[in-house]
Amino acid sequence: LLWHGLNAQQVLLEESFEGDALPSGWMVQTLASDGGWQVGTPAALSATLFHIPMALHGMGVAATNDWSCDCDKSQDRLISPPIDFSGVPGAILEMSWFFRKRSYGGHQEEAWIEYSLDDGLTWVPLHAVPPSDFNHWEDGGRFDLSALVGQSAVRLAFTYSDGGGHEPGMAIDWLRVRALPPRDLELSRLELPRYALVGESVAVRGVVTNLGADVLTSFALQWSEGATSWTETIEGLALQPLDTYTFEAELPFVPAEPTRYEVVVQVYMPNGLPDTILGNNELSAIVHGLSDMPAKKVVGEEATGTWCGFCPRGAVYLQKMEELYPDQFIGIAVHEGDPMASPVWIGGVTSSPLFESGFPSVLIDRRMLLRAAELDIYQPELPAMPAPVVPQLDAQLDVATKKLQVNASATFYTRFENADFRFNVGLVEDGVTGTGDGYAQTNYFSGSNTPMGGYENLPNPVPAEMMVYDHVGRDLLGGWAGVPASIPSYIEDGQQVSYSFAPYTLPDNWAPMNMHAVVMVIDQQTGEILNADQTALDIVCPDDLGTTVEVDDESVPGAEDGAV
């Protein structure tokens, strides 16, 4: 018997919590004064420090909100209807949840999955629920329910505890309990690089997951690219349900030309038998061969603001990266809610799907998010990532007109077809000062025993007259995403492309001698910054400086006075 696709699998329970009441058969156990778990829209169930993201499955969610209640949520259970696990070889729970696992003031919020065989009188812990990304759903996470197989009336509880503190809470968007077929081998992901030097070996690596009830002991692996194909059998495994295994094919892939390749990988024949589920056994990866490996410069766009008490940490770490990696890291402080804010720039940062609302946090090449304190941990590895392009720019400022002319260029080291690459340029200023409360820096490190670049010795707030702001992101010449069609869609290996931005008038309160321009090549299909460079503004003065100088000279007897 072959089961074709997920729709053919036996679903024991599925719920997406639509409407504004508990679904039929569900119930709540709680010590909280607000009634515990509730059903509604994310907006209706959110709070200031418990902002539930938009639902991914329908419109509704189930949530328990400790931030609004600040009550006893030490045992907040959302309880399912009875589930029949008799007659199934195995079972798993798939779920989308939002849970930060916040720790504050010596209290730790926790969440776990429990089960009851006596209709909720007693409960047995089954799995801890790990935290989701800071401001995103953990979508489709899996939990093994094999321990419940054979039971005919099992209630599951999704239990939240605030640990006795004042914590955010937890939300569930969707869940499904389904029976496992005997054999289901999933190719979960591939781990091939997007770019590799021509002639160098590329490991064909990936991860498989055992979604079957049987223990997985072996499987067949095949990868192909054009006329090249390789097949092998991987043996000696003992994967229980939901266990994963990282494989690497014995034969690597070797790009022969600076062009695009598609490597197709298949896994099949679990334990030497046909797979029960078809449709999750194949993935492909795009690899571009590079004729050269150019140097990579990493762009870090830090969300910050003078109102943010923890943001001095961001300033300290940007400065640290500039000192440690002057030729590899370009740090930009993107302000929000103060006089240095650039609406376009900070709007792009905070609307990024990677952004988690925490300040200070740093978008790295717009493909990953780091806390400011994590920069020095990851930075040594980031420049080693291959880049297919090297950008350059010149930026000339005409002092007489205050017009800035920026010309960008880029050299590519592989062939692209149907690409959507874009130039963008950011203007950045150091040494920014100002007067008024908007330039005073809120400082939660004041009086701290933890060293923080000297901020521990400064007051809270730090008065405006004591503050000098560096790396300030002033504006983006091409908006957040860059200029459409500024780079052609078809590019040959070794081709150089260029683009001239429209003249830009610098505001009078910017100091051009303290400014530099950052050029970025952005892959619009992924949003990633492929590579970048920076240069100081070239300030061009008029020949006569626009002035007339009167000279009175009596130092030489008989010299004539006059105008120069």
C-alpha positions as CSV (number, residue, x, y, z in Angstrom):
1,L,0.0,0.0,0.0
2,L,1.4,3.4,-1.0
3,W,0.1,6.6,0.5
4,H,0.4,9.5,-1.9
5,G,1.0,12.7,-0.1
6,L,0.1,14.1,3.3
7,N,-3.6,14.2,2.6
8,A,-3.6,10.4,2.6
9,Q,-2.3,10.2,6.1
10,Q,-4.6,9.4,9.0
11,V,-5.3,12.5,11.0
12,L,-6.4,11.9,14.6
13,L,-7.0,15.5,15.5
14,E,-6.5,18.9,13.8
15,E,-7.4,22.4,15.1
16,S,-6.7,26.0,14.0
17,F,-8.7,27.8,16.7
18,E,-11.0,29.9,14.6
19,G,-13.8,32.1,16.2
20,D,-13.8,33.4,19.7
21,A,-14.6,30.4,21.8
22,L,-12.9,27.1,22.7
23,P,-13.6,24.4,20.0
24,S,-16.0,21.6,20.8
25,G,-14.5,19.1,23.1
26,W,-11.6,21.3,24.3
27,M,-11.4,22.6,27.9
28,V,-9.1,24.7,30.2
29,Q,-7.6,24.1,33.6
30,T,-6.2,27.2,35.2
31,L,-5.4,29.0,38.5
32,A,-5.5,32.4,36.7
33,S,-8.0,35.0,37.4
34,D,-8.6,35.7,33.7
35,G,-9.8,32.3,32.8
36,G,-6.6,31.0,31.3
37,W,-6.3,30.1,27.6
38,Q,-8.6,32.0,25.3
39,V,-9.4,31.9,21.6
40,G,-9.5,34.9,19.3
41,T,-7.4,37.0,16.9
42,P,-3.8,37.7,17.6
43,A,-4.6,41.4,18.0
44,A,-7.3,40.8,20.5
45,L,-5.1,38.5,22.7
46,S,-1.8,40.4,22.5
47,A,-0.2,42.8,25.0
48,T,2.6,45.3,25.1
49,L,5.3,42.7,25.7
50,F,3.3,39.8,24.3
51,H,2.7,40.8,20.6
52,I,1.4,37.7,18.9
53,P,2.3,37.6,15.2
54,M,-0.4,37.3,12.5
55,A,-1.8,33.8,12.3
56,L,-0.3,31.6,9.6
57,H,-3.2,29.1,9.5
58,G,-6.5,30.9,9.3
59,M,-7.3,34.0,11.4
60,G,-7.5,32.8,15.0
61,V,-5.2,31.5,17.7
62,A,-5.4,30.1,21.2
63,A,-3.3,32.1,23.8
64,T,-2.7,32.6,27.4
65,N,-1.6,36.2,28.2
66,D,0.4,36.6,31.4
67,W,1.5,40.1,30.6
68,S,-2.0,41.5,30.7
69,C,-3.2,39.4,33.6
70,D,0.0,39.3,35.8
71,C,-1.8,36.6,37.8
72,D,-1.1,33.0,38.8
73,K,-0.5,31.2,35.5
74,S,1.7,28.5,37.0
75,Q,-0.6,25.7,35.7
76,D,-2.4,27.0,32.6
77,R,-3.6,24.0,30.6
78,L,-5.3,24.0,27.2
79,I,-6.7,20.5,26.9
80,S,-7.7,18.6,23.8
81,P,-10.6,16.3,23.3
82,P,-9.9,12.6,23.8
83,I,-7.7,11.1,21.1
84,D,-7.8,7.4,20.0
85,F,-4.3,6.0,19.5
86,S,-5.3,2.4,19.3
87,G,-4.6,0.6,16.1
88,V,-1.9,3.0,14.8
89,P,1.8,2.0,14.5
90,G,3.0,5.4,15.6
91,A,1.9,9.0,15.9
92,I,3.3,12.6,16.0
93,L,2.1,16.0,16.9
94,E,2.7,18.9,14.5
95,M,2.2,22.4,15.8
96,S,2.8,26.1,15.2
97,W,3.4,28.0,18.5
98,F,4.7,31.4,19.7
99,F,6.6,31.2,23.0
100,R,9.6,33.3,24.0
101,K,10.6,31.4,27.2
102,R,11.5,34.7,28.8
103,S,13.5,34.9,32.0
104,Y,13.2,38.0,34.1
105,G,13.7,38.9,37.8
106,G,14.7,35.3,38.7
107,H,11.5,33.9,37.1
108,Q,11.4,31.6,34.1
109,E,8.4,31.0,31.9
110,E,8.1,27.4,30.7
111,A,5.8,25.4,28.4
112,W,5.4,21.7,27.9
113,I,3.1,19.0,26.5
114,E,1.4,16.6,28.9
115,Y,-1.1,13.7,28.6
116,S,-3.8,12.3,30.7
117,L,-5.3,8.8,30.6
118,D,-8.0,9.6,33.2
119,D,-9.9,12.5,31.5
120,G,-7.7,15.2,33.0
121,L,-7.5,14.1,36.7
122,T,-3.8,13.5,36.6
123,W,-1.1,14.6,34.1
124,V,2.2,13.1,32.9
125,P,4.8,15.4,31.2
126,L,5.7,14.3,27.7
127,H,7.8,17.0,26.0
128,A,9.1,20.5,26.8
129,V,8.1,23.1,24.2
130,P,11.2,25.0,23.0
131,P,11.1,28.8,22.4
132,S,10.1,30.1,19.0
133,D,12.0,32.9,17.3
134,F,11.7,36.1,19.2
135,N,8.8,37.5,17.2
136,H,7.8,34.7,14.9
137,W,5.8,31.5,14.9
138,E,7.6,28.2,15.2
139,D,5.7,26.7,12.3
140,G,5.3,22.9,11.9
141,G,7.4,21.7,14.8
142,R,7.1,18.0,15.5
143,F,6.8,16.0,18.7
144,D,6.9,12.2,19.0
145,L,3.7,10.6,20.5
146,S,4.8,7.0,20.2
147,A,4.5,6.5,23.9
148,L,0.7,6.9,23.6
149,V,0.2,4.2,20.9
150,G,-2.4,1.6,22.0
151,Q,-4.3,4.0,24.2
152,S,-7.9,4.7,23.2
153,A,-8.8,7.9,25.1
154,V,-5.9,10.3,25.6
155,R,-6.2,14.0,26.3
156,L,-3.2,16.2,25.5
157,A,-2.5,19.4,27.5
158,F,-0.5,22.3,26.2
159,T,0.6,23.7,29.6
160,Y,2.1,27.1,30.3
161,S,3.7,28.4,33.5
162,D,4.9,31.9,34.2
163,G,7.3,30.6,36.9
164,G,5.7,32.8,39.5
165,G,6.7,36.0,37.6
166,H,5.3,38.6,35.2
167,E,6.0,37.1,31.8
168,P,4.6,37.4,28.3
169,G,2.7,34.1,27.7
170,M,2.1,31.5,24.9
171,A,0.0,31.2,21.8
172,I,-0.8,28.2,19.5
173,D,-1.9,28.9,15.9
174,W,-2.5,25.3,14.6
175,L,-1.9,21.7,15.6
176,R,-2.4,18.3,14.1
177,V,-2.0,14.8,15.6
178,R,-1.6,12.2,12.9
179,A,-0.7,8.5,12.7
180,L,2.7,7.5,11.3
181,P,2.8,5.1,8.4
182,P,5.3,2.2,8.6
183,R,7.9,3.9,6.4
184,D,8.2,7.6,5.5
185,L,11.6,9.0,4.7
186,E,11.7,12.8,4.3
187,L,14.5,14.8,2.7
188,S,14.3,17.7,5.0
189,R,16.9,20.1,3.6
190,L,20.0,20.3,1.5
191,E,23.2,22.0,2.7
192,L,25.0,23.0,-0.5
193,P,26.7,26.4,-0.9
194,R,25.1,28.9,-3.4
195,Y,28.6,29.7,-4.8
196,A,31.8,27.7,-5.2
197,L,35.0,28.1,-7.1
198,V,35.2,26.4,-10.5
199,G,37.1,23.1,-10.2
200,E,36.7,22.8,-6.4
201,S,34.7,19.9,-4.8
202,V,31.3,20.7,-3.3
203,A,30.0,18.3,-0.7
204,V,26.5,17.0,-1.5
205,R,25.1,17.2,2.0
206,G,21.7,17.2,3.5
207,V,19.4,16.0,6.3
208,V,16.8,13.2,6.3
209,T,14.1,12.7,8.9
210,N,12.4,9.4,9.8
211,L,8.7,10.2,9.6
212,G,7.8,6.5,9.7
213,A,6.9,4.3,12.7
214,D,9.6,1.7,11.8
215,V,13.2,2.2,12.9
216,L,15.1,3.4,9.9
217,T,18.3,1.4,9.3
218,S,19.2,2.3,5.7
219,F,18.1,4.3,2.6
220,A,19.2,4.9,-1.0
221,L,20.7,8.2,-2.0
222,Q,21.0,9.6,-5.5
223,W,22.1,13.0,-6.8
224,S,22.3,14.3,-10.3
225,E,23.3,17.3,-12.3
226,G,22.8,17.2,-16.0
227,A,24.5,14.0,-17.3
228,T,26.3,13.4,-14.0
229,S,24.6,11.0,-11.6
230,W,25.6,9.2,-8.5
231,T,23.8,6.5,-6.4
232,E,24.7,4.9,-3.1
233,T,23.2,3.1,-0.1
234,I,23.6,4.5,3.4
235,E,23.5,1.8,6.0
236,G,24.1,1.2,9.7
237,L,21.5,3.6,11.0
238,A,19.1,3.3,13.9
239,L,16.7,6.3,13.5
240,Q,13.7,6.3,15.7
241,P,10.6,8.3,14.6
242,L,11.5,12.0,14.2
243,D,15.2,11.3,14.4
244,T,17.3,13.1,11.8
245,Y,20.5,12.1,10.1
246,T,23.0,14.4,8.2
247,F,24.4,12.6,5.1
248,E,27.2,13.4,2.7
249,A,27.5,11.7,-0.6
250,E,30.7,9.8,-1.3
251,L,31.1,11.6,-4.7
252,P,31.2,15.4,-4.5
253,F,29.8,17.8,-7.2
254,V,32.5,19.8,-9.0
255,P,31.4,22.9,-11.0
256,A,33.3,23.0,-14.3
257,E,32.3,26.4,-15.6
258,P,31.4,29.8,-14.1
259,T,27.6,29.3,-14.5
260,R,24.5,28.0,-12.9
261,Y,24.0,24.4,-11.9
262,E,21.0,22.6,-10.4
263,V,21.9,19.6,-8.2
264,V,18.9,17.3,-7.7
265,V,19.0,15.0,-4.7
266,Q,16.6,12.0,-4.0
267,V,16.3,9.7,-1.0
268,Y,14.2,6.5,-1.3
269,M,13.9,2.8,-0.4
270,P,13.9,3.1,3.4
271,N,15.1,-0.2,4.9
272,G,15.3,-1.5,1.3
273,L,11.5,-1.2,0.9
274,P,9.3,1.2,-1.0
275,D,8.4,4.4,0.8
276,T,4.9,4.5,2.2
277,I,4.6,8.2,1.5
278,L,5.6,9.8,-1.8
279,G,6.2,13.5,-2.4
280,N,8.8,14.4,0.3
281,N,11.8,12.6,-1.1
282,E,13.4,15.1,-3.5
283,L,14.9,18.5,-3.3
284,S,17.2,20.6,-5.5
285,A,19.9,23.2,-4.9
286,I,21.3,25.9,-7.2
287,V,25.1,26.2,-7.2
288,H,26.9,28.8,-9.2
289,G,30.5,28.2,-10.2
290,L,32.8,31.2,-9.7
291,S,35.8,32.1,-11.8
292,D,37.3,33.9,-8.8
293,M,36.6,34.2,-5.1
294,P,36.3,38.0,-4.3
295,A,36.7,39.4,-0.9
296,K,33.5,39.7,1.1
297,K,32.5,42.7,3.2
298,V,29.7,42.2,5.7
299,V,27.0,44.8,6.2
300,G,25.5,45.1,9.7
301,E,22.4,47.3,10.0
302,E,21.8,47.9,13.7
303,A,18.3,49.0,14.9
304,T,18.9,51.6,17.6
305,G,17.5,54.8,19.1
306,T,18.3,57.3,21.8
307,W,15.2,56.2,23.7
308,C,16.5,52.7,24.0
309,G,18.3,52.0,27.2
310,F,20.1,48.9,26.0
311,C,21.3,50.5,22.7
312,P,24.6,51.8,24.0
313,R,25.6,48.1,23.7
314,G,25.0,48.4,20.0
315,A,27.2,51.4,19.7
316,V,30.0,49.7,21.6
317,Y,29.9,46.6,19.5
318,L,29.7,48.5,16.2
319,Q,32.8,50.3,17.2
320,K,34.5,47.1,18.3
321,M,33.8,45.5,14.9
322,E,35.2,48.5,13.1
323,E,38.4,48.3,15.1
324,L,38.8,44.5,14.7
325,Y,37.6,44.1,11.1
326,P,38.1,47.4,9.3
327,D,38.2,45.8,5.9
328,Q,35.6,43.1,6.4
329,F,32.7,44.7,8.4
330,I,30.6,47.8,7.6
331,G,28.5,48.8,10.6
332,I,25.5,51.2,10.3
333,A,23.5,52.5,13.2
334,V,19.9,52.9,11.9
335,H,18.0,55.1,14.3
336,E,14.3,55.0,15.1
337,G,12.2,57.6,17.0
338,D,14.9,60.3,17.4
339,P,16.3,63.2,15.4
340,M,18.7,61.0,13.5
341,A,16.1,58.6,12.2
342,S,15.8,57.7,8.5
343,P,12.2,56.6,8.0
344,V,13.0,54.6,4.8
345,W,16.0,52.9,6.4
346,I,14.5,52.0,9.8
347,G,11.2,51.1,8.1
348,G,13.1,48.5,6.0
349,V,14.9,47.1,9.0
350,T,11.9,46.7,11.2
351,S,9.6,45.3,8.5
352,S,12.2,42.6,7.5
353,P,10.7,39.1,8.2
354,L,13.9,38.5,10.1
355,F,13.4,41.3,12.6
356,E,12.3,40.4,16.1
357,S,11.4,43.8,17.5
358,G,14.3,43.9,19.9
359,F,16.7,46.9,20.1
360,P,19.6,46.7,19.6
361,S,19.6,43.9,17.0
362,V,21.6,43.7,13.8
363,L,20.6,42.6,10.3
364,I,23.6,40.8,8.8
365,D,23.6,41.2,5.0
366,R,19.8,41.1,5.4
367,R,19.9,37.3,5.6
368,M,20.3,36.7,9.4
369,L,19.6,38.6,12.6
370,L,22.1,38.9,15.5
371,R,22.0,40.5,18.9
372,A,24.6,43.2,19.1
373,A,26.6,41.2,21.6
374,E,26.8,38.3,19.1
375,L,28.6,40.3,16.5
376,D,32.1,39.4,17.6
377,I,31.2,35.7,17.8
378,Y,29.9,35.3,14.3
379,Q,31.9,38.0,12.4
380,P,35.2,35.9,12.0
381,E,33.2,33.3,10.0
382,L,31.1,35.7,7.8
383,P,33.7,37.0,5.4
384,A,34.6,33.4,4.4
385,M,31.2,33.1,2.7
386,P,31.6,33.2,-1.1
387,A,30.4,36.3,-3.0
388,P,29.8,36.4,-6.7
389,V,30.4,40.1,-7.2
390,V,32.7,43.0,-6.1
391,P,31.1,46.5,-6.0
392,Q,32.9,49.8,-6.1
393,L,31.8,53.4,-6.1
394,D,32.8,57.0,-6.2
395,A,30.9,59.8,-4.5
396,Q,31.6,63.4,-5.3
397,L,30.1,66.3,-3.5
398,D,30.0,69.7,-5.2
399,V,30.4,72.2,-2.3
400,A,28.9,75.0,-4.3
401,T,25.6,73.3,-5.0
402,K,25.6,70.7,-2.1
403,K,24.8,68.1,-4.8
404,L,26.2,64.6,-4.3
405,Q,26.9,62.5,-7.4
406,V,27.3,58.8,-6.8
407,N,28.5,56.3,-9.5
408,A,28.4,52.6,-8.6
409,S,30.0,49.7,-10.5
410,A,30.3,46.0,-10.0
411,T,32.2,43.1,-11.5
412,F,30.6,39.6,-11.5
413,Y,32.4,36.3,-11.4
414,T,29.8,33.9,-12.8
415,R,27.0,33.9,-15.4
416,F,23.5,34.8,-14.4
417,E,20.3,34.6,-16.3
418,N,17.0,36.2,-15.2
419,A,18.6,37.7,-12.2
420,D,17.1,40.6,-10.2
421,F,20.2,42.3,-8.7
422,R,20.1,46.0,-7.7
423,F,22.5,48.7,-6.7
424,N,21.9,50.6,-3.5
425,V,23.9,53.3,-1.7
426,G,23.6,54.3,1.9
427,L,24.9,57.6,3.3
428,V,26.5,57.3,6.8
429,E,27.8,60.0,9.1
430,D,30.2,59.9,12.1
431,G,30.6,62.4,14.8
432,V,26.9,63.5,14.9
433,T,25.9,65.8,17.8
434,G,22.8,67.8,18.7
435,T,21.0,69.6,21.4
436,G,17.7,68.8,23.1
437,D,16.3,65.7,24.7
438,G,16.2,63.9,21.4
439,Y,20.0,63.6,21.4
440,A,20.3,62.4,25.1
441,Q,20.9,58.7,25.2
442,T,18.9,56.6,27.6
443,N,21.5,54.4,29.4
444,Y,20.5,51.3,31.4
445,F,24.1,50.5,31.9
446,S,24.6,53.5,34.2
447,G,26.1,52.3,37.5
448,S,26.4,48.7,36.3
449,N,29.3,46.4,37.3
450,T,29.4,45.1,33.7
451,P,31.8,47.0,31.5
452,M,30.1,48.5,28.5
453,G,32.5,50.8,26.7
454,G,32.4,53.4,29.5
455,Y,28.6,53.8,29.6
456,E,28.6,52.1,33.0
457,N,30.3,55.3,34.3
458,L,27.9,57.7,32.6
459,P,24.5,58.9,33.9
460,N,21.0,57.8,32.7
461,P,20.2,59.5,30.4
462,V,23.5,60.7,29.0
463,P,23.0,64.4,28.4
464,A,23.0,65.5,24.7
465,E,26.1,67.6,25.2
466,M,28.1,64.5,26.2
467,M,27.0,62.3,23.3
468,V,28.7,61.8,19.9
469,Y,27.0,59.4,17.6
470,D,29.0,57.4,14.9
471,H,27.9,55.2,12.0
472,V,24.6,57.0,11.7
473,G,22.6,55.8,8.7
474,R,21.3,59.1,7.1
475,D,19.6,57.9,4.0
476,L,19.3,55.2,1.2
477,L,19.6,56.6,-2.3
478,G,17.7,53.6,-3.8
479,G,15.1,53.1,-1.1
480,W,15.2,50.0,1.0
481,A,15.3,47.5,-1.8
482,G,17.6,49.3,-4.3
483,V,17.0,50.7,-7.7
484,P,15.1,48.3,-10.1
485,A,16.9,47.5,-13.4
486,S,20.1,49.2,-12.2
487,I,21.9,45.9,-13.0
488,P,20.9,43.9,-16.1
489,S,19.2,40.5,-15.7
490,Y,21.6,38.7,-17.9
491,I,25.3,38.9,-16.8
492,E,28.4,37.2,-18.2
493,D,31.3,36.0,-16.1
494,G,33.8,38.9,-15.8
495,Q,31.3,41.5,-16.9
496,Q,31.4,44.9,-15.2
497,V,28.2,46.9,-14.9
498,S,27.7,50.5,-13.7
499,Y,24.9,52.8,-12.6
500,S,24.8,56.6,-11.8
501,F,22.4,57.6,-9.1
502,A,20.4,60.9,-9.5
503,P,22.1,63.9,-7.9
504,Y,21.3,64.1,-4.2
505,T,21.2,67.3,-2.2
506,L,22.8,67.0,1.3
507,P,20.9,68.7,4.1
508,D,22.6,71.7,5.7
509,N,22.9,70.0,9.1
510,W,25.0,67.0,7.7
511,A,28.8,67.3,8.0
512,P,30.1,65.9,4.6
513,M,33.7,65.7,5.9
514,N,32.5,63.1,8.4
515,M,30.5,61.1,5.9
516,H,31.0,58.0,3.8
517,A,28.9,56.2,1.2
518,V,28.2,52.4,1.3
519,V,27.5,50.7,-2.0
520,M,25.5,47.4,-1.9
521,V,24.6,44.8,-4.5
522,I,21.2,43.3,-3.4
523,D,19.6,40.1,-4.7
524,Q,16.0,41.1,-4.8
525,Q,14.8,37.5,-5.1
526,T,16.2,36.8,-1.6
527,G,16.6,40.3,-0.2
528,E,20.2,39.5,0.7
529,I,23.2,41.9,0.3
530,L,25.6,39.9,-1.8
531,N,28.6,42.2,-1.2
532,A,29.4,45.8,-0.3
533,D,32.1,48.5,-0.2
534,Q,32.4,52.0,1.3
535,T,34.3,55.2,0.5
536,A,34.6,58.7,2.0
537,L,32.9,61.5,0.1
538,D,35.2,63.2,-2.4
539,I,34.5,66.9,-1.7
540,V,35.0,69.1,-4.7
541,C,35.4,72.8,-4.0
542,P,35.1,75.6,-6.7
543,D,38.4,77.1,-7.9
544,D,37.7,80.5,-6.3
545,L,35.9,79.0,-3.3
546,G,33.2,81.5,-4.2
547,T,34.9,84.2,-2.1
548,T,36.9,87.4,-2.6
549,V,39.8,88.0,-0.2
550,E,41.0,91.5,0.6
551,V,44.7,91.6,1.5
552,D,46.4,94.5,3.4
553,D,50.1,94.0,3.3
554,E,52.5,96.5,4.9
555,S,55.2,94.0,5.8
556,V,57.3,94.8,2.7
557,P,58.2,98.4,2.1
558,G,56.7,99.7,-1.1
559,A,54.5,96.7,-1.6
560,E,51.2,97.5,-3.2
561,D,47.9,96.6,-1.4
562,G,45.2,95.0,-3.5
563,A,42.7,92.2,-4.0
564,V,43.6,88.6,-4.6
